[in-house]
Amino acid sequence: MANTNDDTGTPAAFKQFSTRFPQIAERYEALGKAVHEHGPLNDRERALVKLAISGTAGLGSAFKTHIRKGREAGITRAEMEHVVLLFLPTIGLPAMIRAMRLIERMYAPNDAGTNP
């Protein structure tokens, strides 16, 4: 399975899963929606939390998805980098560097702190 995203940002692996198991994919999407709507966190806060979860778990594809979704929620590169810097004392330098590199790849080098 290819891990590249299509023009909608949906990972190819998830699209293939959805095609093969549409009812399960639909229920998975509904569960995601339900947990997002439950509780006091706003879109920006949820985006930062999901960025941290996927990054600390070492889920590269999910982390890239949450970088994209974070940008859509108005999270700046500087805010994402701050989240990743917070990885350092908990999960260590190598994991923090890997996550920082993924952010760098998804942003132009000259837009630190802003969204394009």
Secondary structure as a PSIPRED ss2 file (coil, helix, strand):
# PSIPRED VFORMAT (PSIPRED V4.0)

   1 M C   1.000  0.000  0.000
   2 A C   1.000  0.000  0.000
   3 N C   1.000  0.000  0.000
   4 T C   1.000  0.000  0.000
   5 N E   0.000  0.000  1.000
   6 D C   1.000  0.000  0.000
   7 D C   1.000  0.000  0.000
   8 T C   1.000  0.000  0.000
   9 G C   1.000  0.000  0.000
  10 T C   1.000  0.000  0.000
  11 P E   0.000  0.000  1.000
  12 A H   0.000  1.000  0.000
  13 A H   0.000  1.000  0.000
  14 F H   0.000  1.000  0.000
  15 K H   0.000  1.000  0.000
  16 Q H   0.000  1.000  0.000
  17 F H   0.000  1.000  0.000
  18 S H   0.000  1.000  0.000
  19 T H   0.000  1.000  0.000
  20 R H   0.000  1.000  0.000
  21 F C   1.000  0.000  0.000
  22 P H   0.000  1.000  0.000
  23 Q H   0.000  1.000  0.000
  24 I H   0.000  1.000  0.000
  25 A H   0.000  1.000  0.000
  26 E H   0.000  1.000  0.000
  27 R H   0.000  1.000  0.000
  28 Y H   0.000  1.000  0.000
  29 E H   0.000  1.000  0.000
  30 A H   0.000  1.000  0.000
  31 L H   0.000  1.000  0.000
  32 G H   0.000  1.000  0.000
  33 K H   0.000  1.000  0.000
  34 A H   0.000  1.000  0.000
  35 V H   0.000  1.000  0.000
  36 H H   0.000  1.000  0.000
  37 E H   0.000  1.000  0.000
  38 H C   1.000  0.000  0.000
  39 G C   1.000  0.000  0.000
  40 P C   1.000  0.000  0.000
  41 L C   1.000  0.000  0.000
  42 N C   1.000  0.000  0.000
  43 D H   0.000  1.000  0.000
  44 R H   0.000  1.000  0.000
  45 E H   0.000  1.000  0.000
  46 R H   0.000  1.000  0.000
  47 A H   0.000  1.000  0.000
  48 L H   0.000  1.000  0.000
  49 V H   0.000  1.000  0.000
  50 K H   0.000  1.000  0.000
  51 L H   0.000  1.000  0.000
  52 A H   0.000  1.000  0.000
  53 I H   0.000  1.000  0.000
  54 S H   0.000  1.000  0.000
  55 G H   0.000  1.000  0.000
  56 T H   0.000  1.000  0.000
  57 A C   1.000  0.000  0.000
  58 G C   1.000  0.000  0.000
  59 L C   1.000  0.000  0.000
  60 G H   0.000  1.000  0.000
  61 S H   0.000  1.000  0.000
  62 A H   0.000  1.000  0.000
  63 F H   0.000  1.000  0.000
  64 K H   0.000  1.000  0.000
  65 T H   0.000  1.000  0.000
  66 H H   0.000  1.000  0.000
  67 I H   0.000  1.000  0.000
  68 R H   0.000  1.000  0.000
  69 K H   0.000  1.000  0.000
  70 G H   0.000  1.000  0.000
  71 R H   0.000  1.000  0.000
  72 E H   0.000  1.000  0.000
  73 A C   1.000  0.000  0.000
  74 G C   1.000  0.000  0.000
  75 I C   1.000  0.000  0.000
  76 T C   1.000  0.000  0.000
  77 R H   0.000  1.000  0.000
  78 A H   0.000  1.000  0.000
  79 E H   0.000  1.000  0.000
  80 M H   0.000  1.000  0.000
  81 E H   0.000  1.000  0.000
  82 H H   0.000  1.000  0.000
  83 V H   0.000  1.000  0.000
  84 V H   0.000  1.000  0.000
  85 L H   0.000  1.000  0.000
  86 L C   1.000  0.000  0.000
  87 F C   1.000  0.000  0.000
  88 L H   0.000  1.000  0.000
  89 P H   0.000  1.000  0.000
  90 T H   0.000  1.000  0.000
  91 I H   0.000  1.000  0.000
  92 G C   1.000  0.000  0.000
  93 L H   0.000  1.000  0.000
  94 P H   0.000  1.000  0.000
  95 A H   0.000  1.000  0.000
  96 M H   0.000  1.000  0.000
  97 I H   0.000  1.000  0.000
  98 R H   0.000  1.000  0.000
  99 A H   0.000  1.000  0.000
 100 M H   0.000  1.000  0.000
 101 R H   0.000  1.000  0.000
 102 L H   0.000  1.000  0.000
 103 I H   0.000  1.000  0.000
 104 E H   0.000  1.000  0.000
 105 R H   0.000  1.000  0.000
 106 M H   0.000  1.000  0.000
 107 Y C   1.000  0.000  0.000
 108 A C   1.000  0.000  0.000
 109 P C   1.000  0.000  0.000
 110 N C   1.000  0.000  0.000
 111 D C   1.000  0.000  0.000
 112 A C   1.000  0.000  0.000
 113 G C   1.000  0.000  0.000
 114 T C   1.000  0.000  0.000
 115 N C   1.000  0.000  0.000
 116 P C   1.000  0.000  0.000
